Amino acid sequence: MLPRINGTYHVATSFWSIPFAKRVFGTAKFKSSQLPVFALEEAGVQVFYPCEKPQSRRAFGVEWLHRPLTQWAAGYATFLGYSRWIFYPIVFLLSAIIKMPLFRDTPLKAHPDGAEWPLVIFSHGLAGTRTTYSQICSRIAAQGYVVLAIEHRDGTGPSSIYPIDGKRRPHYYLNVQNLDWDEKLKNPETPMPLRTQQLDVRYVEILEVFKAFKEIVSGNDSVVGNSKDYPYWASWKDQVTVSSIIFTGHSFGGCTGFHILTHSPPKGYDCLPISKAIIHDPWMEPFPADFEQRVVRENQAFSIPVIVINSEEFTLWKSHFVRQDTLLKPWVSRAGENAAFVTLVGSRHMAFSDFPLITPLNKQRAIAYHDDIHELSMAFLEGRIPAYLKSIHKRATMTMFVENPDDKKRKKIKASPETIIIHHSSLPNNAAVSKL
């Protein structure tokens, strides 16, 4: 079992499929069949939400690995380039011992104040799934939020089962060597053509899920393909705000967030009403080389408060950090006092996911990173980032020293693992934080 979720409310989860009119994206085709790579007619979403504690004890504990397990094994084998036979015993073992400490398919709890629950949309990174970040999503839900964790069907997940032309079958992680490309796509505007098209797919998936969710909240559950699997649709009517959204995502999901914040929606869709964004370790390489300068020059999206939480691994990636910093320094400055850009010292890129929590190795440190991620996120959502950063002044710093800066293997930030480096925030330079 993954670590228990402590919060104000109990948390449940449910998976919904969202059918929509078939769309084909981009020009990529499979070499073997010459069929389009990006053809979708259904989105998937794992919903995390506050609930009452059910009387049945059997309702507690939800599978972290989706079924069928053979598809999981095949998906990760494809992603990592190994034989799927290596992954079968690993996946079946993990499925027996790893569950999400949540309730399954229960009604949405009515807000104790008669208000509407705020809405969060989460976007996963490469090789992620709708449950890979269940701890982040569940912790937010436990504080009184509804979280829609998108299952991206753009070939960035290890495996997903969904229909094309009505035929449901498994789809695996996309390897570019198996695809045919229009060479004209390879230009400065699309430095990573596959990722560029995947960003377009992700944008539409999120828009379709949000559009369907608005229908659900208005009392129309016919927009859900598997609506018969969940009997409590009435509990959602008029219970969740859809006038504003909090966006959050990790890695390529963070990249997805910046893409949405700086690009108009595709024709036929309304803009997403994003009011705040929590971005974890955003991956910047899929953007054009001048993306950051362009955004800064055009002052795009700077009115939207954002907190970016980096791992040490991404902060020490020098050329990449320069891109992040170029974008975020003016953004944080102009977005108001609740914006920030920070690094968790000692953390790896994977620290935001559930993976470090499923092994006994350094598990307490993994939990501590999740604690920091959650506390920073809640301080941001509740509008108290300046107060929070001051409250942790004994382990926060605005100065960063790097040991062995020219040695890729031994390079590290000179600070204890619990340190939080504040790159940019509304705190003045002489604020009450330590200088290591």
TORTILO-752917 format. One record per residue (C-alpha): residue number from 1; y, x, z. Coordinates in Angstrom, 3 decimals, m for minus. Layout:
<atoms>
NUM Y X Z
...
</atoms>
This chain:
<atoms>
1 0.000 0.000 0.000
2 3.487 1.196 m0.806
3 5.891 1.433 2.173
4 6.836 m1.883 3.789
5 10.182 m3.361 2.852
6 12.588 m3.735 5.757
7 15.536 m6.017 5.217
8 17.177 m9.288 6.067
9 14.720 m11.372 4.025
10 11.083 m11.410 2.991
11 10.595 m10.567 m0.682
12 8.420 m12.145 m3.360
13 7.809 m11.220 m6.968
14 6.791 m13.056 m10.126
15 6.306 m12.070 m13.770
16 7.849 m14.221 m16.511
17 7.566 m13.960 m20.284
18 10.588 m15.019 m22.343
19 9.866 m16.003 m25.976
20 12.637 m15.900 m28.576
21 13.037 m15.950 m32.358
22 11.425 m12.887 m33.925
23 13.766 m9.972 m34.533
24 13.156 m6.733 m36.425
25 15.267 m3.734 m35.413
26 16.096 m0.627 m37.415
27 14.140 1.056 m40.181
28 11.330 2.838 m38.347
29 7.807 2.092 m39.592
30 4.347 3.130 m38.483
31 2.899 5.767 m40.826
32 m0.552 4.202 m40.665
33 0.416 0.650 m41.603
34 4.049 0.818 m42.798
35 4.760 m2.145 m40.511
36 8.098 m2.157 m38.653
37 7.983 m0.399 m35.290
38 10.520 m2.592 m33.551
39 9.546 m6.217 m34.057
40 9.877 m8.491 m31.025
41 9.508 m12.177 m30.295
42 9.076 m12.063 m26.519
43 10.643 m10.264 m23.555
44 9.064 m9.647 m20.157
45 10.649 m9.532 m16.711
46 9.396 m8.901 m13.176
47 11.543 m10.877 m10.743
48 12.102 m9.710 m7.148
49 13.740 m12.269 m4.863
50 14.234 m13.460 m1.258
51 11.603 m15.882 m0.008
52 10.240 m17.605 3.072
53 7.105 m16.089 4.594
54 4.112 m18.066 3.265
55 1.525 m19.326 5.725
56 m1.349 m17.886 3.714
57 m1.971 m14.199 4.397
58 m3.691 m13.914 1.037
59 m0.313 m14.318 m0.666
60 0.757 m10.849 0.547
61 0.173 m7.720 m1.525
62 0.778 m7.633 m5.273
63 m0.873 m5.270 m7.745
64 1.365 m2.357 m8.659
65 m0.689 m1.582 m11.775
66 m0.772 m4.406 m14.313
67 m3.990 m5.764 m15.691
68 m6.019 m4.906 m17.725
69 m6.296 m1.448 m16.173
70 m7.805 0.070 m19.301
71 m4.467 m0.458 m21.051
72 m2.659 1.444 m18.302
73 m5.043 4.373 m18.659
74 m4.685 4.370 m22.443
75 m0.890 4.125 m22.188
76 m0.409 7.088 m19.882
77 m2.949 9.115 m21.858
78 m0.841 8.450 m24.971
79 2.372 9.401 m23.172
80 0.996 12.650 m21.722
81 m1.196 13.588 m24.699
82 m4.515 13.634 m22.804
83 m7.827 11.890 m23.327
84 m7.794 8.390 m21.896
85 m11.164 9.099 m20.255
86 m9.345 11.408 m17.840
87 m7.114 8.552 m16.722
88 m9.708 5.809 m16.305
89 m10.989 6.969 m12.869
90 m7.448 7.786 m11.688
91 m6.081 4.378 m12.671
92 m9.018 2.445 m11.201
93 m8.726 4.388 m7.942
94 m4.975 3.799 m7.711
95 m5.403 0.109 m8.445
96 m7.694 m0.214 m5.444
97 m5.295 1.358 m2.952
98 m1.773 0.691 m4.253
99 m0.129 m2.671 m3.876
100 3.467 m3.747 m3.574
101 4.129 m5.078 m0.029
102 5.466 m8.361 m1.398
103 4.523 m12.015 m1.642
104 3.344 m13.420 m4.953
105 4.845 m16.375 m6.837
106 6.462 m18.158 m3.894
107 9.584 m20.394 m4.054
108 13.029 m18.812 m4.018
109 14.519 m19.089 m0.533
110 17.605 m21.273 m0.248
111 20.636 m19.203 0.723
112 21.266 m19.694 4.468
113 24.993 m20.187 3.853
114 24.494 m22.596 0.981
115 25.861 m19.972 m1.425
116 24.295 m18.574 m4.591
117 22.277 m15.350 m4.563
118 23.920 m12.518 m6.550
119 22.054 m11.253 m9.626
120 20.925 m7.697 m10.470
121 19.352 m6.514 m13.742
122 17.274 m3.310 m13.647
123 16.332 m1.152 m16.659
124 13.501 1.396 m16.396
125 13.315 4.892 m17.854
126 10.840 6.598 m20.206
127 7.202 5.954 m19.207
128 8.435 3.387 m16.697
129 7.302 m0.197 m16.316
130 8.538 m3.378 m14.693
131 7.004 m2.288 m11.369
132 7.552 1.489 m11.445
133 10.755 1.044 m9.416
134 9.485 m1.731 m7.151
135 10.811 m0.055 m4.002
136 14.395 0.100 m5.282
137 14.215 m3.486 m6.573
138 12.494 m4.886 m3.458
139 14.891 m3.225 m1.037
140 17.858 m4.737 m2.871
141 16.163 m8.149 m2.941
142 15.504 m7.914 0.813
143 19.276 m7.765 1.365
144 19.868 m11.028 m0.466
145 19.815 m10.367 m4.219
146 17.711 m11.577 m7.119
147 16.573 m8.622 m9.243
148 15.369 m8.961 m12.839
149 13.372 m5.819 m13.695
150 13.032 m5.771 m17.475
151 9.725 m4.769 m19.055
152 11.120 m2.942 m22.070
153 8.910 m3.421 m25.098
154 10.618 m0.742 m27.147
155 7.850 1.830 m26.936
156 9.268 3.589 m23.860
157 6.693 2.127 m21.470
158 3.131 3.453 m21.276
159 1.612 0.114 m22.241
160 2.585 m3.509 m22.676
161 0.803 m6.554 m24.042
162 2.898 m8.943 m26.098
163 2.675 m10.964 m29.316
164 3.786 m10.110 m32.826
165 3.553 m13.040 m35.247
166 1.765 m14.930 m32.503
167 m1.009 m12.351 m32.075
168 m1.025 m10.840 m28.580
169 m2.232 m7.243 m28.358
170 m1.519 m3.997 m26.458
171 1.304 m1.690 m27.533
172 1.566 1.901 m26.315
173 4.184 4.595 m25.808
174 5.712 5.580 m29.142
175 5.322 9.143 m30.365
176 7.802 10.025 m33.092
177 5.183 11.950 m35.110
178 3.421 8.632 m35.786
179 6.518 7.068 m37.349
180 8.308 7.144 m40.697
181 12.084 7.437 m40.681
182 15.002 6.876 m42.968
183 16.387 10.419 m43.120
184 19.925 9.056 m43.323
185 19.616 8.130 m39.666
186 19.599 11.781 m38.650
187 23.312 12.443 m38.351
188 25.842 13.227 m35.604
189 26.113 9.525 m34.723
190 22.371 9.271 m34.102
191 21.196 12.620 m32.694
192 17.959 10.973 m31.485
193 17.237 8.195 m34.011
194 14.251 6.768 m32.134
195 16.229 6.468 m28.901
196 19.220 5.003 m30.749
197 17.083 2.176 m32.097
198 15.412 1.710 m28.722
199 18.852 1.245 m27.131
200 19.517 m1.555 m29.609
201 16.175 m3.183 m28.718
202 16.882 m2.877 m24.990
203 20.303 m4.461 m25.368
204 18.797 m7.553 m27.031
205 15.932 m7.764 m24.522
206 18.407 m7.829 m21.642
207 20.592 m10.377 m23.409
208 17.607 m12.645 m24.114
209 16.351 m12.428 m20.529
210 19.804 m13.207 m19.167
211 20.235 m16.115 m21.570
212 16.890 m17.566 m20.489
213 17.653 m16.982 m16.828
214 20.841 m19.026 m17.130
215 18.687 m21.877 m18.457
216 16.265 m21.517 m15.550
217 19.089 m21.708 m13.021
218 20.411 m24.797 m14.782
219 17.011 m26.470 m14.339
220 15.314 m25.749 m17.685
221 12.079 m23.776 m17.249
222 10.869 m24.490 m20.801
223 12.395 m21.144 m21.834
224 9.609 m19.339 m19.924
225 6.446 m18.769 m21.920
226 4.161 m18.707 m18.886
227 6.008 m21.408 m16.924
228 2.748 m23.171 m16.000
229 1.736 m20.118 m13.934
230 4.627 m20.697 m11.520
231 5.058 m24.144 m9.871
232 8.345 m23.641 m8.004
233 11.012 m23.821 m10.701
234 12.979 m26.444 m8.795
235 13.749 m23.877 m6.075
236 15.861 m21.892 m8.582
237 18.193 m24.663 m9.720
238 21.820 m23.744 m8.954
239 20.715 m21.029 m6.508
240 21.698 m17.799 m8.342
241 25.097 m16.805 m9.667
242 25.204 m16.112 m13.398
243 28.956 m15.622 m13.707
244 28.615 m11.924 m12.862
245 25.832 m9.323 m12.999
246 25.159 m6.036 m11.245
247 23.488 m3.626 m13.660
248 21.243 m0.824 m12.475
249 18.869 1.551 m14.216
250 17.250 4.981 m14.097
251 17.260 7.790 m16.683
252 16.991 6.086 m20.090
253 17.713 2.885 m18.166
254 20.956 4.499 m16.990
255 21.664 5.472 m20.586
256 21.018 1.810 m21.459
257 23.639 0.789 m18.902
258 26.306 3.072 m20.366
259 25.367 1.859 m23.861
260 25.886 m1.779 m22.845
261 29.113 m1.033 m20.983
262 30.644 0.770 m23.973
263 29.343 m1.298 m26.914
264 29.962 m4.882 m27.976
265 26.877 m7.127 m27.986
266 25.035 m7.800 m31.257
267 26.245 m10.701 m33.372
268 25.313 m14.066 m31.910
269 25.350 m12.957 m28.271
270 27.973 m13.230 m25.554
271 29.015 m10.179 m23.519
272 27.066 m9.591 m20.349
273 29.348 m10.326 m17.374
274 28.698 m6.990 m15.663
275 30.926 m6.578 m12.615
276 29.360 m3.421 m11.098
277 26.841 m0.767 m12.133
278 24.465 1.465 m10.166
279 23.214 4.283 m12.397
280 20.432 6.653 m11.340
281 20.136 10.025 m13.104
282 21.545 8.810 m16.442
283 20.115 10.580 m19.492
284 22.969 11.382 m21.902
285 21.207 13.102 m24.823
286 20.675 9.968 m26.956
287 24.457 9.569 m27.275
288 26.530 11.358 m29.965
289 27.977 14.703 m28.874
290 31.495 13.267 m28.615
291 30.429 10.060 m26.839
292 32.046 10.978 m23.536
293 35.350 12.062 m25.119
294 35.389 8.897 m27.203
295 34.853 6.639 m24.188
296 37.514 8.482 m22.191
297 39.969 8.369 m25.095
298 39.480 4.639 m25.625
299 39.412 3.911 m21.880
300 36.286 1.806 m22.311
301 34.734 m0.028 m19.364
302 36.705 1.941 m16.777
303 37.671 m1.227 m14.936
304 34.013 m1.715 m13.920
305 33.160 0.067 m10.645
306 30.198 2.404 m10.987
307 28.185 4.620 m8.680
308 26.064 7.336 m10.247
309 23.376 8.919 m8.071
310 21.994 12.142 m9.518
311 18.925 14.144 m8.625
312 19.357 17.866 m8.030
313 17.185 18.411 m11.092
314 19.655 16.654 m13.404
315 22.716 18.162 m11.725
316 21.338 21.680 m12.296
317 20.821 20.885 m15.997
318 24.148 22.523 m16.772
319 24.944 21.323 m20.304
320 23.820 17.813 m19.437
321 25.821 17.723 m16.198
322 28.941 18.689 m18.157
323 28.465 15.544 m20.266
324 27.979 13.386 m17.181
325 31.003 14.891 m15.482
326 33.223 14.513 m18.549
327 32.469 10.791 m18.579
328 32.456 10.093 m14.866
329 35.441 12.035 m13.543
330 38.013 9.756 m15.238
331 35.788 6.693 m14.823
332 35.524 7.064 m11.047
333 39.226 7.872 m10.835
334 40.253 4.721 m12.697
335 37.583 2.282 m11.465
336 38.975 2.016 m7.940
337 38.087 3.107 m4.446
338 34.489 1.879 m4.536
339 33.303 4.186 m7.359
340 31.478 7.502 m6.841
341 29.356 10.230 m8.435
342 26.960 12.000 m6.040
343 23.852 14.201 m5.981
344 20.914 14.065 m3.568
345 20.128 17.718 m2.792
346 16.500 18.726 m3.312
347 15.525 15.595 m5.224
348 13.655 15.522 m8.517
349 14.201 13.162 m11.429
350 11.122 11.166 m10.428
351 12.415 10.593 m6.877
352 13.934 7.234 m7.855
353 10.571 5.779 m8.882
354 7.604 4.729 m6.753
355 5.482 7.685 m7.890
356 6.400 10.106 m5.055
357 5.503 7.354 m2.557
358 1.883 6.949 m3.682
359 0.754 10.421 m2.608
360 0.681 11.889 0.919
361 2.429 15.071 m0.244
362 6.013 15.190 1.095
363 5.892 11.428 1.544
364 8.442 11.406 4.374
365 10.911 13.304 2.227
366 10.263 10.824 m0.619
367 10.965 7.934 1.757
368 14.139 9.673 2.960
369 15.417 9.914 m0.633
370 14.727 6.211 m1.130
371 16.596 5.518 2.106
372 19.620 7.411 0.785
373 19.422 5.676 m2.597
374 19.286 2.281 m0.910
375 22.054 2.982 1.611
376 24.371 4.299 m1.098
377 23.562 1.303 m3.296
378 24.216 m1.246 m0.556
379 27.437 0.479 0.508
380 28.545 0.272 m3.122
381 27.551 m3.386 m3.531
382 29.293 m4.319 m0.288
383 32.489 m2.465 m1.193
384 32.320 0.154 1.553
385 31.613 3.429 m0.263
386 34.615 5.301 1.238
387 33.624 4.244 4.758
388 29.977 5.144 4.145
389 30.759 8.602 2.778
390 32.949 9.283 5.794
391 30.201 8.056 8.137
392 27.783 10.704 6.789
393 30.342 13.522 6.878
394 27.960 15.831 8.750
395 25.595 15.942 5.786
396 28.017 15.390 2.920
397 29.981 18.003 1.026
398 32.399 18.186 m1.856
399 31.448 21.775 m2.612
400 28.332 22.867 m4.501
401 26.850 26.375 m4.431
402 23.933 27.235 m6.720
403 21.426 29.951 m5.872
404 20.064 31.986 m8.805
405 22.218 30.096 m11.341
406 20.816 31.978 m14.331
407 17.147 31.625 m13.366
408 15.749 28.283 m14.584
409 12.667 28.477 m12.360
410 14.373 29.569 m9.127
411 17.739 27.879 m9.522
412 18.583 25.470 m6.718
413 21.509 24.059 m4.776
414 22.193 25.962 m1.586
415 22.101 23.164 0.990
416 19.596 21.363 3.204
417 17.556 18.557 1.583
418 19.390 15.777 3.421
419 22.768 16.852 1.981
420 24.672 14.531 m0.344
421 27.114 16.231 m2.698
422 30.160 14.144 m3.583
423 31.311 15.156 m7.056
424 33.865 12.397 m7.498
425 35.007 9.524 m5.292
426 38.163 7.952 m3.953
427 38.028 10.298 m0.956
428 40.801 12.906 m1.036
429 39.783 16.536 m1.198
430 40.636 17.021 2.460
431 38.551 14.061 3.614
432 36.349 14.379 6.655
433 33.328 15.869 4.909
434 31.890 19.294 5.439
435 32.383 22.236 3.085
436 29.242 24.286 2.954
</atoms>
